[in-house]
Amino acid sequence: MKIERKTHTINAEGQILGRLATKIAILLQGKNSPDFVPYKDMGDIVLVKNIEKIKFSGKKIKQDKYFHHSGHPGGFKEIPVKRVFDRSPGKVLKKAVLGMLPKNKLRAKRIKRLKFTK
């Protein structure tokens, strides 16, 4: 059986990052369809435009940081969200959506259906 995927276009202008990410995660998983089952990849394609006009609630854009560690001593790195957002706003939204998807084998396939347009 072939899955018919719908395409959803979302205008991110003026929307708050976390609330937008939850809407996108639901669409990517297919939880909005009546025949949803958690073990099948039934989600839709999501196109997001005007990403550079996303709003952050509170002081999150100034205070939040992304962390990673290289695995070597002294390899702990932290990058402010503002710097990442200024360079590539899509990375901030993608990271937020990725954190809201279930951590399983379908996660990589689902996140590939998230596209950004101008």
C-alpha positions in Angstrom: 0.0 0.0 0.0 1.4 3.4 -1.1 1.2 6.2 1.4 -0.3 9.4 0.1 1.6 12.3 1.7 0.1 15.7 1.8 2.2 18.9 1.7 1.6 21.4 4.4 3.0 25.0 4.0 3.5 26.9 7.2 4.2 30.6 7.5 6.5 31.0 10.5 6.3 34.8 10.6 5.4 36.0 14.1 5.1 32.4 15.6 6.9 31.3 18.7 9.6 28.7 18.1 8.4 26.0 20.5 4.7 26.1 19.6 5.6 26.0 15.9 7.9 23.0 16.5 5.1 21.0 18.2 2.8 21.6 15.2 5.5 20.5 12.8 6.4 17.4 14.9 2.7 16.3 14.9 2.4 16.7 11.1 5.7 14.8 10.5 4.6 11.9 12.6 1.1 11.7 11.0 -0.7 12.1 14.3 -3.3 14.3 12.6 -4.6 11.5 10.5 -7.3 9.1 11.7 -5.4 5.9 10.8 -2.2 6.8 12.8 -0.2 4.0 14.2 3.1 4.7 16.0 5.2 2.1 14.3 4.5 3.3 10.7 5.9 6.3 9.0 2.7 7.9 7.9 3.5 11.6 8.2 3.2 14.4 5.7 5.7 16.8 4.1 6.1 20.2 5.8 7.4 23.3 4.1 8.2 26.3 6.3 8.7 29.8 5.0 9.7 33.0 6.6 11.9 31.2 9.2 14.0 34.3 9.9 10.9 36.0 11.3 10.3 33.4 14.1 9.7 34.9 17.6 11.3 33.7 20.8 9.4 34.0 24.1 11.1 35.7 27.0 14.8 36.1 26.9 15.5 32.7 25.3 17.4 34.0 22.3 19.9 35.7 24.6 20.1 33.2 27.4 19.8 29.7 25.7 22.9 27.9 24.5 23.5 24.7 22.5 26.0 22.3 24.1 28.2 19.5 22.7 31.3 17.6 23.7 34.0 16.3 21.4 34.8 13.4 23.8 38.3 14.7 24.5 39.3 16.5 27.7 38.4 20.1 27.5 36.2 19.5 24.5 33.0 21.0 25.9 31.6 23.6 23.6 28.7 26.0 24.0 27.2 28.2 21.3 24.6 30.9 22.0 21.3 30.4 20.1 21.5 33.9 18.8 24.7 33.2 16.9 23.2 30.0 15.3 19.9 31.7 14.5 21.7 34.6 12.8 23.8 32.3 10.6 21.1 29.7 9.9 17.5 30.1 11.3 16.6 26.7 9.9 19.0 24.9 12.1 17.4 26.3 15.3 13.9 25.2 14.1 15.2 21.8 12.9 16.9 21.2 16.3 13.7 22.1 18.2 11.6 19.7 16.0 14.2 16.9 16.3 13.9 17.1 20.0 10.2 16.6 19.9 10.2 13.6 17.6 10.4 10.1 19.2 13.9 8.7 19.5 13.5 5.7 17.3 14.4 4.4 13.8 11.8 6.5 12.1 13.2 9.8 13.4 15.7 10.3 10.6 13.1 9.6 7.9 10.7 12.0 9.4 13.0 14.9 9.8 14.0 14.6 6.1 10.5 15.6 5.2 11.0 19.0 6.9 11.9 21.6 4.2 12.6 25.3 4.4 11.7 27.9 1.7 12.3 31.6 1.3 
